[in-house]
Amino acid sequence: MITKLRRLAVVLLMVIGALAIPRPASAATTLVYTTFKGDGAADQELWVYQSTNGGTSYSVLSDTNYRGTTGVLRDPSILKYNGRYYIAYTVQSWTTNSTYFNVATSTNLTSWTNIASIPSGIANTRFTWAPEFYVEGSTVRIITSVAATTCSNCFRPYVYTAQNTALTSWSGPQQMWGLGTNHIDTFVVKSGSTWHAFTKDETGKYIEHWTTTANLLEGWVNRGRLFSSGYEGPSLVRLDDGRWRIYVDRYSTGQGVWTATSSDLNTWTSLTQVGCSGCRHGTAIPK
């Protein structure tokens, strides 16, 4: 009996000791970030960066030299889906008319093949900019900013929906009612039963936060401005620890990409500059 009690005591001490040892912190989220580098002809191509510290600094993973079908690639939004990578991207410079956007795919983040050109579907289209992936359940969508020649500075966000798992066929457009005119670079995430849109007001040059509990296409309410004026291209990624990280392009001063974090999508830390030399408007996903 004494021997059994001693053995039990040893086991209990081992268990208590194991519980007392602090567990190592979770590894930082490894992210890949797709971007372009500027308005010059040589800079409007796809670059892929990688971060191993949760997205506060990046190093080059691949200079793909991919320029799409027009020789111009901007604002690439990245998605990992069914074992492949996809980007949706703008196909012309901001000074050149564009009536469609493109989707390309890759298995290795280096070699890319264009698989779809999606027309805006809007009469008198002047610009088709900043397509952003949004996935809910098994449905893949792209939210794109479209402006018509019949209206000055009247960008609106429209939704296009994939019709097959190869992402080669798309329907649309469907307008996001309530978000109003003159908004570009609209990026959407969903938390619980609430959709959150982060978008740039083209008049004030502020990033705005909008929400709806109805559905993706209606009921949007403006919740206010984020940060100071002079940022565009908001994109978000969910980190391993549950926080959200937002990236914005400080285009007004040419200072590249900046970031902040939030646990609830409503309250954000101050912006800090991202170590990502030459990076512009783009998106990040967990690798």
N, C-alpha and C positions, 0 to 999 in steps of 0.2 A: 504493500500500500504506500509506504513512504517513497519507494522508488517511482511509483506512478505519479505521485503528487509532485515530486521533483521534476519529472519530465514535463508535466503539465505546466509547471511554473516556468520552465525554460521556454516552452512554446509561447506562453503568454508574453514573456519578456521580449521575445523575438518579434511578435506581432506589434507590441507597443512601440518598440524601437523603429520598426518599419514605418509606422504611422507618424512618428516624430520627425523622420528625415524629410526635409523639404523636397518636393518634386521639382524637377527641372522645368523652367518656363517653356511654354509652347514655342516652337520654332516660328520665326517670322514668316509671313506669307510670301511665297515666291511668285512674282508677277511678271507678265510680259506686257509691254506697252508698245502699241503701234502708232506711228506718227509720220509726219513729213517735216521738213526743216525750214521752209520759207517760201517766198514768192518768186524767187529766181528760177529759171528753167531747170537748173541742175538740182534744185532743192525740192521739187515737186514730185517726189518718188517715195516709195515705202521704206521706212526704217523700222526695225524691230529691236527693242531694248529689253533687258531683263533686270529685275531687282530681287535681291535675296534678303533685304532688310525691311520688308513690308511696304515698299513703295516710296521711300523718302529719297532714294538715289538709284540711278540706273546706269548700266553699262551696255555697250552695243552688243547685241546678239547676232544681228544680221543686217548688213546693208544690201537689201535684196536687188536694187537697181530696177525694181518693178514699177512701171509707170502706167499700167493699164492699157486700154485700147486707144487712148487719145494722146499719150505721151505726157499727160498731166494726172497726178494722183494727190489728193488732199483729203484731210479730215478722216483718216481711216478708222472705222469702228470694227473691233475684233470680236469674234464669237468662236467658242469651241463647241462643236455639235456633232454627235455621232462619230467621234473619233477623228474629225478633221477640223482644221481652222478655216474660218471665213472672214473676209473683210468686206464691208460696204464702204464706198468712197465717192467723193466728189470728182468729177471728170474734167473740169475746166478751172482756170484761175478765177479769182473773184472779179476780174474785169471783163470776162468773156461769158457770153450767154451760154446757158446749159439747160437742156430740156429733159435730162434723164440722169440717173445715177447707176453705178455698177456694183456687182458682187463678184468677188474672186475667191478661190479656195486653194489650200495648201495642206500637205501632210507634215511638213518639216519647218514651216515658218520662213523658208528661204525661197523656194520655187513656187510661183503663184500662177494660176490659170483663171482667166475671166470666164464666168459661167452664166452671167445674166446682165443685161442692160434693161433697166426698168424705167419706162417713160413716166414723166410726172403725172400725166393724165389731166392736167389743169390747162384750160384754154389760155392762150397768150402767155405761156410760161416764158419768163426771162431768166431766172436762176433756179437751180435745183441743188441745194447745198446740204452738207453735213448729215448724211444718212446715219442713223444710230440704231443698232440692234436692240430689240426688247423682246425677251422670251418669257412666256407665262405658260406653265404646264408643257404641253407638247406643241404649242403654237409659237412660231417664230414670226416676229414682225420687225419692220424697219420704220422709224419715225424720221421724216425728211422735211427740211425747210424749203418751201417753194414760194417764189414771188412772181407776179405777173407783170407784164409790160403796161397794163392798164391802171396800175396803182403804184405810186412812189413809196418805197419803204414799207411794203405791206406783206412781208413774209408771214406765212402761216405754217404750223406743223400739220403734216398729213401722215396717215398710217397706211402702210402697205403690208400685206399678209402673204406669207409663203403658202403655196398651194401644193407643194410636194416636199418630201424629206431631202431631196437633192438641192433644194433652194434655187432651182432654176426657173420656177414659174411663180408669178406674184400677181395678186389682185390689189385693187386700190384705185384711187386714193380715198381715204375717209378722213374728214377733218376732225380735229380735236376741239370740239365746241366749248366755248368758255374761255379758252386761252387767248382769244382775241388776235388782232393783227400785230404786225411789227415785232414778232418774236422769232429768233433763229436759234439754232444749236440746242434743240430740245432733247433732253436725256431723261428717261423715265425709269424708276425702280418701284417695286411694290414691297411694302412692309405691313404684314398683317392684312387688314382689309382696306388699306389706304394706298392709293397710287400717289407717288411724289414725282413731280416734273421740275427739273432745273433747266432754266432757259435764259437766253440773253434778250433783254429789252433793247432793241436797236436804236431807240430814241435816247434813253438815258445812259446806255452802255453799262447797265448793271446786270448781274446775275440775279434772277428772281426764282423764288420757291413757290410752286403751286401744288395744290392737292385736290383729290377727289375721292369720294367713297362710293360713287355711282359705278363707273366703269372707265376704261381708258379713253373713251370718246366723248364724254360729256361731264358736266358738273364741276368743272375746274374753278378753284378759288385761289386768288393771289394771297399768299401768306407773307409776302414782304421781300425786301432785298437782302442779298448777302454781300458782305465785303464792300469794297469801295468801287467806284466806277472804273472802267477800263479793262475788264476781263471778258473773255468769251470762251466758247467751246467747253462747257462743263461736262464732265463724265464722272461716274461713280463706280466703285468696286467694293465688294464686301470682303473684309479681312477675316482671317481665321479666328480672331478673338471676338468676332461679332460686330466690331465697329465698321462704320462706313468711311471710306476715304474718297474725297472729291478732288478732282484735278481741274484747274482752269488755266487758260492761256492768257498771259499778261501781254497781249498784243500791243497795247497802247504805248508801252515803254520798251518793247522788244526784249523783255527779261525772261522769256520762256515760260515754263510750266510751274505753277504753284499749287500747294495742297493744304487741306485742312481735314480734320476728322470729326466724326460725330457718333454718338451711341444711339441717337433717336431720329436723325435726319432733320431735326428742328434747331438744335443748338450746336454751333460749330466752334472749334478752336480757331485761333488766329491763323492766317495764311503764312506758310513758310515756303521758300523757294526749293524746288526739286532739283537734285543733282542729276541733270539729264541734258547734257550739252547739245544745244541746237534744237531741242524738242519743241514742238508746237502742238496744236489741237490734235488730240488722239484719245485712245481709250486703253484701259488696262483690264486684264482678266487673270485669275489664278492660273499658273502654268500647269 
